Each structure stands twice: as C-alpha cells, then as structure tokens.
C-alpha cells in the first residue's frame, strides 16, 4: 500500500470537487480523506494500490464539469496511519 498527498489548485471549491474525489476514490477502492484548504485549494490524502492512486491523480487533473484545475501537486508519503474508509471533510 502507498500513500499520496494531492493538492489541487484552481477553481476547485464550490464546484463539487470534494464529492467528485470522494466518489472516484470509493469507486477505485481507495481509503483516505479530501478537504478544502483555506487558500482555496483542495487537499487529498489517499492510500491504496499504485495503479489506482495514479488513476485518481489523473481524474483530479480534470475534475468535475464546473471545475477549472490549474495545477495538481502530488507527493508520496510514508503510511503512518491506515484509513478505514474514504471521507469528505
């Protein structure tokens, strides 16, 4: 299992981006959390198999129809805590 931290920058709040990520992650069988950041971006901490994580990153580059993604930052992290499911905060 791997863990990624994904930060999505652009017009990504108020356009159902978190719900899009949550639904996509659940469909892919991933665990983690998605939340809005105070600076207007969206942050995702996600765990799972490498190929499924890369699929989620690709989906984040597009986002839901109303989103306008300017940048997606991805960093690999050490798994310190295993998430039980995928939730939206």
PyMOL Python script that loads the backbone (N, CA, C, O; Angstrom):
from pymol import cmd

cmd.read_pdbstr("""\
ATOM      1  N   UNK A   1       0.842  -1.182   0.000  1.00  0.00           N
ATOM      2  CA  UNK A   1       0.000   0.000   0.000  1.00  0.00           C
ATOM      3  C   UNK A   1       0.884   1.240   0.000  1.00  0.00           C
ATOM      4  O   UNK A   1       1.907   1.295   0.682  1.00  0.00           O
ATOM      5  N   UNK A   2       0.465   2.239  -0.784  1.00  0.00           N
ATOM      6  CA  UNK A   2       1.164   3.514  -0.850  1.00  0.00           C
ATOM      7  C   UNK A   2       0.229   4.631  -0.404  1.00  0.00           C
ATOM      8  O   UNK A   2      -0.989   4.461  -0.354  1.00  0.00           O
ATOM      9  N   UNK A   3       0.822   5.770  -0.083  1.00  0.00           N
ATOM     10  CA  UNK A   3       0.036   6.936   0.305  1.00  0.00           C
ATOM     11  C   UNK A   3       0.514   8.143  -0.478  1.00  0.00           C
ATOM     12  O   UNK A   3       1.714   8.374  -0.622  1.00  0.00           O
ATOM     13  N   UNK A   4      -0.452   8.915  -0.986  1.00  0.00           N
ATOM     14  CA  UNK A   4      -0.152  10.157  -1.685  1.00  0.00           C
ATOM     15  C   UNK A   4      -0.874  11.309  -1.021  1.00  0.00           C
ATOM     16  O   UNK A   4      -1.951  11.142  -0.448  1.00  0.00           O
ATOM     17  N   UNK A   5      -0.269  12.476  -1.105  1.00  0.00           N
ATOM     18  CA  UNK A   5      -0.928  13.731  -0.748  1.00  0.00           C
ATOM     19  C   UNK A   5      -1.067  14.492  -2.064  1.00  0.00           C
ATOM     20  O   UNK A   5      -0.078  14.745  -2.752  1.00  0.00           O
ATOM     21  N   UNK A   6      -2.292  14.850  -2.403  1.00  0.00           N
ATOM     22  CA  UNK A   6      -2.583  15.541  -3.655  1.00  0.00           C
ATOM     23  C   UNK A   6      -3.174  16.904  -3.318  1.00  0.00           C
ATOM     24  O   UNK A   6      -4.098  17.006  -2.512  1.00  0.00           O
ATOM     25  N   UNK A   7      -2.642  17.938  -3.932  1.00  0.00           N
ATOM     26  CA  UNK A   7      -3.167  19.295  -3.744  1.00  0.00           C
ATOM     27  C   UNK A   7      -3.612  19.799  -5.109  1.00  0.00           C
ATOM     28  O   UNK A   7      -2.818  19.856  -6.048  1.00  0.00           O
ATOM     29  N   UNK A   8      -4.890  20.165  -5.212  1.00  0.00           N
ATOM     30  CA  UNK A   8      -5.456  20.622  -6.469  1.00  0.00           C
ATOM     31  C   UNK A   8      -5.720  22.115  -6.359  1.00  0.00           C
ATOM     32  O   UNK A   8      -6.419  22.570  -5.453  1.00  0.00           O
ATOM     33  N   UNK A   9      -5.155  22.869  -7.290  1.00  0.00           N
ATOM     34  CA  UNK A   9      -5.236  24.333  -7.282  1.00  0.00           C
ATOM     35  C   UNK A   9      -6.028  24.790  -8.495  1.00  0.00           C
ATOM     36  O   UNK A   9      -5.897  24.231  -9.583  1.00  0.00           O
ATOM     37  N   UNK A  10      -6.849  25.807  -8.297  1.00  0.00           N
ATOM     38  CA  UNK A  10      -7.644  26.382  -9.383  1.00  0.00           C
ATOM     39  C   UNK A  10      -9.022  26.733  -8.856  1.00  0.00           C
ATOM     40  O   UNK A  10      -9.193  26.997  -7.666  1.00  0.00           O
ATOM     41  N   UNK A  11      -9.995  26.734  -9.739  1.00  0.00           N
ATOM     42  CA  UNK A  11     -11.386  26.961  -9.326  1.00  0.00           C
ATOM     43  C   UNK A  11     -11.943  25.587  -8.939  1.00  0.00           C
ATOM     44  O   UNK A  11     -12.593  24.916  -9.742  1.00  0.00           O
ATOM     45  N   UNK A  12     -11.672  25.182  -7.682  1.00  0.00           N
ATOM     46  CA  UNK A  12     -11.985  23.822  -7.249  1.00  0.00           C
ATOM     47  C   UNK A  12     -12.856  23.759  -5.994  1.00  0.00           C
ATOM     48  O   UNK A  12     -13.175  22.670  -5.518  1.00  0.00           O
ATOM     49  N   UNK A  13     -13.241  24.910  -5.457  1.00  0.00           N
ATOM     50  CA  UNK A  13     -14.154  24.918  -4.316  1.00  0.00           C
ATOM     51  C   UNK A  13     -15.502  25.450  -4.792  1.00  0.00           C
ATOM     52  O   UNK A  13     -15.569  26.367  -5.611  1.00  0.00           O
ATOM     53  N   UNK A  14     -16.579  24.858  -4.263  1.00  0.00           N
ATOM     54  CA  UNK A  14     -17.915  25.273  -4.647  1.00  0.00           C
ATOM     55  C   UNK A  14     -18.360  24.689  -5.983  1.00  0.00           C
ATOM     56  O   UNK A  14     -19.343  25.146  -6.566  1.00  0.00           O
ATOM     57  N   UNK A  15     -17.632  23.671  -6.471  1.00  0.00           N
ATOM     58  CA  UNK A  15     -17.965  23.050  -7.759  1.00  0.00           C
ATOM     59  C   UNK A  15     -18.083  21.523  -7.614  1.00  0.00           C
ATOM     60  O   UNK A  15     -17.974  20.794  -8.600  1.00  0.00           O
ATOM     61  N   UNK A  16     -18.303  21.051  -6.396  1.00  0.00           N
ATOM     62  CA  UNK A  16     -18.467  19.628  -6.089  1.00  0.00           C
ATOM     63  C   UNK A  16     -17.192  18.811  -6.301  1.00  0.00           C
ATOM     64  O   UNK A  16     -17.259  17.611  -6.569  1.00  0.00           O
ATOM     65  N   UNK A  17     -16.028  19.462  -6.182  1.00  0.00           N
ATOM     66  CA  UNK A  17     -14.768  18.750  -6.386  1.00  0.00           C
ATOM     67  C   UNK A  17     -14.537  17.696  -5.309  1.00  0.00           C
ATOM     68  O   UNK A  17     -14.116  16.579  -5.612  1.00  0.00           O
ATOM     69  N   UNK A  18     -14.811  18.044  -4.055  1.00  0.00           N
ATOM     70  CA  UNK A  18     -14.603  17.066  -2.970  1.00  0.00           C
ATOM     71  C   UNK A  18     -15.493  15.845  -3.161  1.00  0.00           C
ATOM     72  O   UNK A  18     -15.038  14.715  -2.983  1.00  0.00           O
ATOM     73  N   UNK A  19     -16.746  16.055  -3.519  1.00  0.00           N
ATOM     74  CA  UNK A  19     -17.656  14.924  -3.751  1.00  0.00           C
ATOM     75  C   UNK A  19     -17.180  14.086  -4.937  1.00  0.00           C
ATOM     76  O   UNK A  19     -17.280  12.859  -4.912  1.00  0.00           O
ATOM     77  N   UNK A  20     -16.667  14.742  -5.966  1.00  0.00           N
ATOM     78  CA  UNK A  20     -16.118  14.050  -7.129  1.00  0.00           C
ATOM     79  C   UNK A  20     -14.947  13.157  -6.720  1.00  0.00           C
ATOM     80  O   UNK A  20     -14.865  12.001  -7.136  1.00  0.00           O
ATOM     81  N   UNK A  21     -14.045  13.698  -5.908  1.00  0.00           N
ATOM     82  CA  UNK A  21     -12.888  12.924  -5.448  1.00  0.00           C
ATOM     83  C   UNK A  21     -13.343  11.778  -4.555  1.00  0.00           C
ATOM     84  O   UNK A  21     -12.885  10.647  -4.713  1.00  0.00           O
ATOM     85  N   UNK A  22     -14.236  12.062  -3.624  1.00  0.00           N
ATOM     86  CA  UNK A  22     -14.737  11.006  -2.724  1.00  0.00           C
ATOM     87  C   UNK A  22     -15.369   9.870  -3.522  1.00  0.00           C
ATOM     88  O   UNK A  22     -15.046   8.703  -3.298  1.00  0.00           O
ATOM     89  N   UNK A  23     -16.253  10.195  -4.436  1.00  0.00           N
ATOM     90  CA  UNK A  23     -16.937   9.164  -5.219  1.00  0.00           C
ATOM     91  C   UNK A  23     -15.955   8.379  -6.087  1.00  0.00           C
ATOM     92  O   UNK A  23     -16.072   7.160  -6.214  1.00  0.00           O
ATOM     93  N   UNK A  24     -14.992   9.075  -6.682  1.00  0.00           N
ATOM     94  CA  UNK A  24     -13.985   8.414  -7.521  1.00  0.00           C
ATOM     95  C   UNK A  24     -13.113   7.489  -6.685  1.00  0.00           C
ATOM     96  O   UNK A  24     -12.824   6.365  -7.094  1.00  0.00           O
ATOM     97  N   UNK A  25     -12.692   7.961  -5.513  1.00  0.00           N
ATOM     98  CA  UNK A  25     -11.832   7.154  -4.639  1.00  0.00           C
ATOM     99  C   UNK A  25     -12.564   5.911  -4.152  1.00  0.00           C
ATOM    100  O   UNK A  25     -11.986   4.824  -4.125  1.00  0.00           O
ATOM    101  N   UNK A  26     -13.816   6.057  -3.770  1.00  0.00           N
ATOM    102  CA  UNK A  26     -14.599   4.904  -3.307  1.00  0.00           C
ATOM    103  C   UNK A  26     -14.755   3.900  -4.441  1.00  0.00           C
ATOM    104  O   UNK A  26     -14.623   2.695  -4.228  1.00  0.00           O
ATOM    105  N   UNK A  27     -15.033   4.387  -5.634  1.00  0.00           N
ATOM    106  CA  UNK A  27     -15.187   3.501  -6.794  1.00  0.00           C
ATOM    107  C   UNK A  27     -13.893   2.739  -7.090  1.00  0.00           C
ATOM    108  O   UNK A  27     -13.929   1.588  -7.524  1.00  0.00           O
ATOM    109  N   UNK A  28     -12.753   3.390  -6.852  1.00  0.00           N
ATOM    110  CA  UNK A  28     -11.453   2.748  -7.078  1.00  0.00           C
ATOM    111  C   UNK A  28     -11.000   1.878  -5.908  1.00  0.00           C
ATOM    112  O   UNK A  28      -9.988   1.184  -6.005  1.00  0.00           O
ATOM    113  N   UNK A  29     -11.750   1.914  -4.802  1.00  0.00           N
ATOM    114  CA  UNK A  29     -11.392   1.114  -3.632  1.00  0.00           C
ATOM    115  C   UNK A  29     -10.276   1.721  -2.805  1.00  0.00           C
ATOM    116  O   UNK A  29      -9.532   0.997  -2.143  1.00  0.00           O
ATOM    117  N   UNK A  30     -10.148   3.042  -2.834  1.00  0.00           N
ATOM    118  CA  UNK A  30      -9.097   3.739  -2.092  1.00  0.00           C
ATOM    119  C   UNK A  30      -9.616   4.208  -0.741  1.00  0.00           C
ATOM    120  O   UNK A  30     -10.825   4.309  -0.531  1.00  0.00           O
ATOM    121  N   UNK A  31      -8.696   4.494   0.171  1.00  0.00           N
ATOM    122  CA  UNK A  31      -9.024   4.982   1.515  1.00  0.00           C
ATOM    123  C   UNK A  31      -8.359   6.337   1.715  1.00  0.00           C
ATOM    124  O   UNK A  31      -7.303   6.601   1.140  1.00  0.00           O
ATOM    125  N   UNK A  32      -8.977   7.203   2.532  1.00  0.00           N
ATOM    126  CA  UNK A  32      -8.349   8.481   2.824  1.00  0.00           C
ATOM    127  C   UNK A  32      -9.352   9.565   3.141  1.00  0.00           C
ATOM    128  O   UNK A  32     -10.435   9.311   3.669  1.00  0.00           O
ATOM    129  N   UNK A  33      -8.953  10.808   2.795  1.00  0.00           N
ATOM    130  CA  UNK A  33      -9.775  11.965   3.120  1.00  0.00           C
ATOM    131  C   UNK A  33      -9.542  13.067   2.087  1.00  0.00           C
ATOM    132  O   UNK A  33      -8.447  13.203   1.541  1.00  0.00           O
ATOM    133  N   UNK A  34     -10.585  13.845   1.833  1.00  0.00           N
ATOM    134  CA  UNK A  34     -10.483  15.016   0.970  1.00  0.00           C
ATOM    135  C   UNK A  34     -11.074  16.194   1.740  1.00  0.00           C
ATOM    136  O   UNK A  34     -12.098  16.065   2.411  1.00  0.00           O
ATOM    137  N   UNK A  35     -10.402  17.356   1.630  1.00  0.00           N
ATOM    138  CA  UNK A  35     -10.868  18.540   2.359  1.00  0.00           C
ATOM    139  C   UNK A  35     -10.521  19.810   1.591  1.00  0.00           C
ATOM    140  O   UNK A  35      -9.575  19.837   0.803  1.00  0.00           O
ATOM    141  N   UNK A  36     -11.301  20.862   1.835  1.00  0.00           N
ATOM    142  CA  UNK A  36     -10.980  22.183   1.309  1.00  0.00           C
ATOM    143  C   UNK A  36      -9.877  22.790   2.157  1.00  0.00           C
ATOM    144  O   UNK A  36      -9.822  22.571   3.367  1.00  0.00           O
ATOM    145  N   UNK A  37      -9.002  23.551   1.522  1.00  0.00           N
ATOM    146  CA  UNK A  37      -7.980  24.299   2.243  1.00  0.00           C
ATOM    147  C   UNK A  37      -8.395  25.763   2.277  1.00  0.00           C
ATOM    148  O   UNK A  37      -9.109  26.231   1.391  1.00  0.00           O
ATOM    149  N   UNK A  38      -7.952  26.477   3.291  1.00  0.00           N
ATOM    150  CA  UNK A  38      -8.351  27.876   3.472  1.00  0.00           C
ATOM    151  C   UNK A  38      -7.880  28.779   2.339  1.00  0.00           C
ATOM    152  O   UNK A  38      -8.427  29.866   2.151  1.00  0.00           O
ATOM    153  N   UNK A  39      -6.875  28.346   1.583  1.00  0.00           N
ATOM    154  CA  UNK A  39      -6.340  29.170   0.482  1.00  0.00           C
ATOM    155  C   UNK A  39      -7.095  28.944  -0.825  1.00  0.00           C
ATOM    156  O   UNK A  39      -6.736  29.523  -1.851  1.00  0.00           O
ATOM    157  N   UNK A  40      -8.142  28.106  -0.802  1.00  0.00           N
ATOM    158  CA  UNK A  40      -8.958  27.899  -1.988  1.00  0.00           C
ATOM    159  C   UNK A  40      -8.655  26.638  -2.766  1.00  0.00           C
ATOM    160  O   UNK A  40      -9.301  26.365  -3.778  1.00  0.00           O
ATOM    161  N   UNK A  41      -7.685  25.866  -2.313  1.00  0.00           N
ATOM    162  CA  UNK A  41      -7.352  24.612  -2.990  1.00  0.00           C
ATOM    163  C   UNK A  41      -8.048  23.442  -2.290  1.00  0.00           C
ATOM    164  O   UNK A  41      -8.712  23.618  -1.269  1.00  0.00           O
ATOM    165  N   UNK A  42      -7.884  22.254  -2.859  1.00  0.00           N
ATOM    166  CA  UNK A  42      -8.425  21.030  -2.273  1.00  0.00           C
ATOM    167  C   UNK A  42      -7.257  20.095  -1.991  1.00  0.00           C
ATOM    168  O   UNK A  42      -6.368  19.935  -2.827  1.00  0.00           O
ATOM    169  N   UNK A  43      -7.259  19.474  -0.808  1.00  0.00           N
ATOM    170  CA  UNK A  43      -6.206  18.541  -0.425  1.00  0.00           C
ATOM    171  C   UNK A  43      -6.797  17.144  -0.280  1.00  0.00           C
ATOM    172  O   UNK A  43      -7.880  16.963   0.276  1.00  0.00           O
ATOM    173  N   UNK A  44      -6.061  16.160  -0.794  1.00  0.00           N
ATOM    174  CA  UNK A  44      -6.457  14.760  -0.702  1.00  0.00           C
ATOM    175  C   UNK A  44      -5.297  13.982  -0.087  1.00  0.00           C
ATOM    176  O   UNK A  44      -4.155  14.118  -0.528  1.00  0.00           O
ATOM    177  N   UNK A  45      -5.581  13.178   0.916  1.00  0.00           N
ATOM    178  CA  UNK A  45      -4.615  12.212   1.433  1.00  0.00           C
ATOM    179  C   UNK A  45      -5.245  10.860   1.153  1.00  0.00           C
ATOM    180  O   UNK A  45      -6.329  10.557   1.652  1.00  0.00           O
ATOM    181  N   UNK A  46      -4.563  10.044   0.349  1.00  0.00           N
ATOM    182  CA  UNK A  46      -5.190   8.820  -0.142  1.00  0.00           C
ATOM    183  C   UNK A  46      -4.217   7.647  -0.096  1.00  0.00           C
ATOM    184  O   UNK A  46      -3.017   7.797  -0.327  1.00  0.00           O
ATOM    185  N   UNK A  47      -4.772   6.469   0.212  1.00  0.00           N
ATOM    186  CA  UNK A  47      -3.979   5.249   0.328  1.00  0.00           C
ATOM    187  C   UNK A  47      -4.563   4.164  -0.562  1.00  0.00           C
ATOM    188  O   UNK A  47      -5.777   4.066  -0.741  1.00  0.00           O
ATOM    189  N   UNK A  48      -3.660   3.343  -1.121  1.00  0.00           N
ATOM    190  CA  UNK A  48      -4.121   2.221  -1.928  1.00  0.00           C
ATOM    191  C   UNK A  48      -3.026   1.703  -2.825  1.00  0.00           C
ATOM    192  O   UNK A  48      -1.845   1.993  -2.629  1.00  0.00           O
ATOM    193  N   UNK A  49      -3.438   0.927  -3.821  1.00  0.00           N
ATOM    194  CA  UNK A  49      -2.506   0.360  -4.783  1.00  0.00           C
ATOM    195  C   UNK A  49      -2.043   1.435  -5.761  1.00  0.00           C
ATOM    196  O   UNK A  49      -2.803   2.330  -6.131  1.00  0.00           O
ATOM    197  N   UNK A  50      -0.783   1.329  -6.170  1.00  0.00           N
ATOM    198  CA  UNK A  50      -0.153   2.355  -7.004  1.00  0.00           C
ATOM    199  C   UNK A  50      -0.957   2.685  -8.259  1.00  0.00           C
ATOM    200  O   UNK A  50      -1.144   3.862  -8.565  1.00  0.00           O
ATOM    201  N   UNK A  51      -1.434   1.686  -8.989  1.00  0.00           N
ATOM    202  CA  UNK A  51      -2.156   1.947 -10.234  1.00  0.00           C
ATOM    203  C   UNK A  51      -3.473   2.681  -9.988  1.00  0.00           C
ATOM    204  O   UNK A  51      -3.873   3.532 -10.782  1.00  0.00           O
ATOM    205  N   UNK A  52      -4.140   2.350  -8.891  1.00  0.00           N
ATOM    206  CA  UNK A  52      -5.399   3.027  -8.558  1.00  0.00           C
ATOM    207  C   UNK A  52      -5.144   4.454  -8.089  1.00  0.00           C
ATOM    208  O   UNK A  52      -5.933   5.353  -8.379  1.00  0.00           O
ATOM    209  N   UNK A  53      -4.056   4.666  -7.371  1.00  0.00           N
ATOM    210  CA  UNK A  53      -3.689   6.023  -6.947  1.00  0.00           C
ATOM    211  C   UNK A  53      -3.400   6.892  -8.175  1.00  0.00           C
ATOM    212  O   UNK A  53      -3.818   8.049  -8.235  1.00  0.00           O
ATOM    213  N   UNK A  54      -2.690   6.333  -9.141  1.00  0.00           N
ATOM    214  CA  UNK A  54      -2.371   7.096 -10.352  1.00  0.00           C
ATOM    215  C   UNK A  54      -3.631   7.414 -11.148  1.00  0.00           C
ATOM    216  O   UNK A  54      -3.714   8.467 -11.781  1.00  0.00           O
ATOM    217  N   UNK A  55      -4.601   6.524 -11.123  1.00  0.00           N
ATOM    218  CA  UNK A  55      -5.880   6.779 -11.803  1.00  0.00           C
ATOM    219  C   UNK A  55      -6.592   7.950 -11.117  1.00  0.00           C
ATOM    220  O   UNK A  55      -7.153   8.813 -11.792  1.00  0.00           O
ATOM    221  N   UNK A  56      -6.572   7.981  -9.783  1.00  0.00           N
ATOM    222  CA  UNK A  56      -7.209   9.090  -9.075  1.00  0.00           C
ATOM    223  C   UNK A  56      -6.505  10.405  -9.389  1.00  0.00           C
ATOM    224  O   UNK A  56      -7.166  11.425  -9.581  1.00  0.00           O
ATOM    225  N   UNK A  57      -5.185  10.397  -9.444  1.00  0.00           N
ATOM    226  CA  UNK A  57      -4.438  11.615  -9.801  1.00  0.00           C
ATOM    227  C   UNK A  57      -4.873  12.100 -11.177  1.00  0.00           C
ATOM    228  O   UNK A  57      -5.088  13.297 -11.369  1.00  0.00           O
ATOM    229  N   UNK A  58      -5.005  11.197 -12.131  1.00  0.00           N
ATOM    230  CA  UNK A  58      -5.442  11.570 -13.479  1.00  0.00           C
ATOM    231  C   UNK A  58      -6.845  12.167 -13.450  1.00  0.00           C
ATOM    232  O   UNK A  58      -7.115  13.143 -14.150  1.00  0.00           O
ATOM    233  N   UNK A  59      -7.729  11.597 -12.657  1.00  0.00           N
ATOM    234  CA  UNK A  59      -9.084  12.139 -12.540  1.00  0.00           C
ATOM    235  C   UNK A  59      -9.070  13.536 -11.917  1.00  0.00           C
ATOM    236  O   UNK A  59      -9.856  14.399 -12.308  1.00  0.00           O
ATOM    237  N   UNK A  60      -8.181  13.758 -10.954  1.00  0.00           N
ATOM    238  CA  UNK A  60      -8.076  15.075 -10.308  1.00  0.00           C
ATOM    239  C   UNK A  60      -7.593  16.143 -11.285  1.00  0.00           C
ATOM    240  O   UNK A  60      -7.929  17.317 -11.126  1.00  0.00           O
ATOM    241  N   UNK A  61      -6.822  15.761 -12.277  1.00  0.00           N
ATOM    242  CA  UNK A  61      -6.338  16.728 -13.267  1.00  0.00           C
ATOM    243  C   UNK A  61      -7.479  17.295 -14.112  1.00  0.00           C
ATOM    244  O   UNK A  61      -7.372  18.393 -14.658  1.00  0.00           O
ATOM    245  N   UNK A  62      -8.558  16.544 -14.212  1.00  0.00           N
ATOM    246  CA  UNK A  62      -9.723  17.010 -14.958  1.00  0.00           C
ATOM    247  C   UNK A  62     -10.794  17.571 -14.045  1.00  0.00           C
ATOM    248  O   UNK A  62     -11.278  18.684 -14.247  1.00  0.00           O
ATOM    249  N   UNK A  63     -11.162  16.792 -13.038  1.00  0.00           N
ATOM    250  CA  UNK A  63     -12.172  17.220 -12.081  1.00  0.00           C
ATOM    251  C   UNK A  63     -13.574  17.138 -12.642  1.00  0.00           C
ATOM    252  O   UNK A  63     -13.779  16.676 -13.764  1.00  0.00           O
ATOM    253  N   UNK A  64     -14.547  17.593 -11.852  1.00  0.00           N
ATOM    254  CA  UNK A  64     -15.940  17.608 -12.307  1.00  0.00           C
ATOM    255  C   UNK A  64     -16.152  18.729 -13.335  1.00  0.00           C
ATOM    256  O   UNK A  64     -15.286  19.589 -13.496  1.00  0.00           O
ATOM    257  N   UNK A  65     -17.293  18.722 -14.026  1.00  0.00           N
ATOM    258  CA  UNK A  65     -17.524  19.673 -15.123  1.00  0.00           C
ATOM    259  C   UNK A  65     -17.343  21.162 -14.790  1.00  0.00           C
ATOM    260  O   UNK A  65     -16.869  21.915 -15.641  1.00  0.00           O
ATOM    261  N   UNK A  66     -17.701  21.601 -13.598  1.00  0.00           N
ATOM    262  CA  UNK A  66     -17.622  23.030 -13.271  1.00  0.00           C
ATOM    263  C   UNK A  66     -16.254  23.476 -12.769  1.00  0.00           C
ATOM    264  O   UNK A  66     -16.022  24.670 -12.582  1.00  0.00           O
ATOM    265  N   UNK A  67     -15.354  22.534 -12.553  1.00  0.00           N
ATOM    266  CA  UNK A  67     -14.025  22.853 -12.010  1.00  0.00           C
ATOM    267  C   UNK A  67     -13.095  23.345 -13.115  1.00  0.00           C
ATOM    268  O   UNK A  67     -13.252  23.008 -14.289  1.00  0.00           O
ATOM    269  N   UNK A  68     -12.126  24.150 -12.700  1.00  0.00           N
ATOM    270  CA  UNK A  68     -11.052  24.592 -13.590  1.00  0.00           C
ATOM    271  C   UNK A  68      -9.745  24.347 -12.830  1.00  0.00           C
ATOM    272  O   UNK A  68      -9.374  25.122 -11.948  1.00  0.00           O
ATOM    273  N   UNK A  69      -9.061  23.269 -13.178  1.00  0.00           N
ATOM    274  CA  UNK A  69      -7.845  22.865 -12.482  1.00  0.00           C
ATOM    275  C   UNK A  69      -6.647  23.544 -13.129  1.00  0.00           C
ATOM    276  O   UNK A  69      -6.391  23.370 -14.321  1.00  0.00           O
ATOM    277  N   UNK A  70      -5.906  24.328 -12.326  1.00  0.00           N
ATOM    278  CA  UNK A  70      -4.697  24.992 -12.796  1.00  0.00           C
ATOM    279  C   UNK A  70      -3.456  24.138 -12.558  1.00  0.00           C
ATOM    280  O   UNK A  70      -2.537  24.116 -13.376  1.00  0.00           O
ATOM    281  N   UNK A  71      -3.442  23.431 -11.421  1.00  0.00           N
ATOM    282  CA  UNK A  71      -2.243  22.684 -11.046  1.00  0.00           C
ATOM    283  C   UNK A  71      -2.612  21.553 -10.097  1.00  0.00           C
ATOM    284  O   UNK A  71      -3.492  21.700  -9.248  1.00  0.00           O
ATOM    285  N   UNK A  72      -1.926  20.416 -10.251  1.00  0.00           N
ATOM    286  CA  UNK A  72      -2.076  19.288  -9.337  1.00  0.00           C
ATOM    287  C   UNK A  72      -0.687  18.943  -8.815  1.00  0.00           C
ATOM    288  O   UNK A  72       0.202  18.587  -9.588  1.00  0.00           O
ATOM    289  N   UNK A  73      -0.506  19.050  -7.508  1.00  0.00           N
ATOM    290  CA  UNK A  73       0.767  18.721  -6.865  1.00  0.00           C
ATOM    291  C   UNK A  73       0.608  17.376  -6.164  1.00  0.00           C
ATOM    292  O   UNK A  73      -0.342  17.171  -5.408  1.00  0.00           O
ATOM    293  N   UNK A  74       1.539  16.467  -6.416  1.00  0.00           N
ATOM    294  CA  UNK A  74       1.461  15.126  -5.847  1.00  0.00           C
ATOM    295  C   UNK A  74       2.755  14.815  -5.113  1.00  0.00           C
ATOM    296  O   UNK A  74       3.845  15.007  -5.652  1.00  0.00           O
ATOM    297  N   UNK A  75       2.632  14.334  -3.877  1.00  0.00           N
ATOM    298  CA  UNK A  75       3.816  13.890  -3.145  1.00  0.00           C
ATOM    299  C   UNK A  75       3.521  12.548  -2.488  1.00  0.00           C
ATOM    300  O   UNK A  75       2.434  12.322  -1.956  1.00  0.00           O
ATOM    301  N   UNK A  76       4.506  11.670  -2.539  1.00  0.00           N
ATOM    302  CA  UNK A  76       4.386  10.362  -1.907  1.00  0.00           C
ATOM    303  C   UNK A  76       4.761  10.509  -0.443  1.00  0.00           C
ATOM    304  O   UNK A  76       5.716  11.205  -0.099  1.00  0.00           O
ATOM    305  N   UNK A  77       3.997   9.845   0.413  1.00  0.00           N
ATOM    306  CA  UNK A  77       4.236   9.937   1.852  1.00  0.00           C
ATOM    307  C   UNK A  77       4.364   8.546   2.461  1.00  0.00           C
ATOM    308  O   UNK A  77       3.919   7.549   1.892  1.00  0.00           O
ATOM    309  N   UNK A  78       4.976   8.514   3.620  1.00  0.00           N
ATOM    310  CA  UNK A  78       5.058   7.282   4.401  1.00  0.00           C
ATOM    311  C   UNK A  78       3.694   7.034   5.044  1.00  0.00           C
ATOM    312  O   UNK A  78       3.073   7.959   5.567  1.00  0.00           O
ATOM    313  N   UNK A  79       3.237   5.804   5.004  1.00  0.00           N
ATOM    314  CA  UNK A  79       1.965   5.449   5.639  1.00  0.00           C
ATOM    315  C   UNK A  79       2.198   5.335   7.136  1.00  0.00           C
ATOM    316  O   UNK A  79       2.917   4.445   7.590  1.00  0.00           O
ATOM    317  N   UNK A  80       1.594   6.232   7.904  1.00  0.00           N
ATOM    318  CA  UNK A  80       1.728   6.196   9.356  1.00  0.00           C
ATOM    319  C   UNK A  80       0.446   5.727  10.022  1.00  0.00           C
ATOM    320  O   UNK A  80       0.476   5.130  11.098  1.00  0.00           O
ATOM    321  N   UNK A  81      -0.670   5.998   9.382  1.00  0.00           N
ATOM    322  CA  UNK A  81      -1.973   5.613   9.912  1.00  0.00           C
ATOM    323  C   UNK A  81      -2.780   5.079   8.731  1.00  0.00           C
ATOM    324  O   UNK A  81      -2.825   5.713   7.677  1.00  0.00           O
ATOM    325  N   UNK A  82      -3.409   3.937   8.894  1.00  0.00           N
ATOM    326  CA  UNK A  82      -4.208   3.358   7.823  1.00  0.00           C
ATOM    327  C   UNK A  82      -5.649   3.845   7.980  1.00  0.00           C
ATOM    328  O   UNK A  82      -6.258   3.683   9.038  1.00  0.00           O
ATOM    329  N   UNK A  83      -6.180   4.437   6.927  1.00  0.00           N
ATOM    330  CA  UNK A  83      -7.570   4.905   6.937  1.00  0.00           C
ATOM    331  C   UNK A  83      -8.512   3.714   6.808  1.00  0.00           C
ATOM    332  O   UNK A  83      -8.181   2.725   6.153  1.00  0.00           O
ATOM    333  N   UNK A  84      -9.679   3.806   7.430  1.00  0.00           N
ATOM    334  CA  UNK A  84     -10.655   2.737   7.369  1.00  0.00           C
ATOM    335  C   UNK A  84     -11.595   2.847   6.178  1.00  0.00           C
ATOM    336  O   UNK A  84     -12.181   1.853   5.748  1.00  0.00           O
ATOM    337  N   UNK A  85     -11.739   4.061   5.645  1.00  0.00           N
ATOM    338  CA  UNK A  85     -12.619   4.305   4.504  1.00  0.00           C
ATOM    339  C   UNK A  85     -12.178   5.578   3.806  1.00  0.00           C
ATOM    340  O   UNK A  85     -11.070   6.059   4.044  1.00  0.00           O
ATOM    341  N   UNK A  86     -13.021   6.130   2.953  1.00  0.00           N
ATOM    342  CA  UNK A  86     -12.688   7.414   2.340  1.00  0.00           C
ATOM    343  C   UNK A  86     -13.774   8.397   2.753  1.00  0.00           C
ATOM    344  O   UNK A  86     -14.964   8.138   2.573  1.00  0.00           O
ATOM    345  N   UNK A  87     -13.349   9.535   3.311  1.00  0.00           N
ATOM    346  CA  UNK A  87     -14.343  10.501   3.784  1.00  0.00           C
ATOM    347  C   UNK A  87     -14.061  11.891   3.245  1.00  0.00           C
ATOM    348  O   UNK A  87     -12.955  12.209   2.808  1.00  0.00           O
ATOM    349  N   UNK A  88     -15.097  12.698   3.293  1.00  0.00           N
ATOM    350  CA  UNK A  88     -15.019  14.087   2.859  1.00  0.00           C
ATOM    351  C   UNK A  88     -15.192  14.971   4.084  1.00  0.00           C
ATOM    352  O   UNK A  88     -16.153  14.815   4.838  1.00  0.00           O
ATOM    353  N   UNK A  89     -14.268  15.895   4.281  1.00  0.00           N
ATOM    354  CA  UNK A  89     -14.375  16.834   5.418  1.00  0.00           C
ATOM    355  C   UNK A  89     -14.740  18.203   4.908  1.00  0.00           C
ATOM    356  O   UNK A  89     -14.880  19.139   5.696  1.00  0.00           O
TER     357      UNK A  89
END
""", "prot")
cmd.dss("prot")
cmd.show_as("cartoon", "prot")
cmd.util.cbc("prot")
cmd.orient("prot")
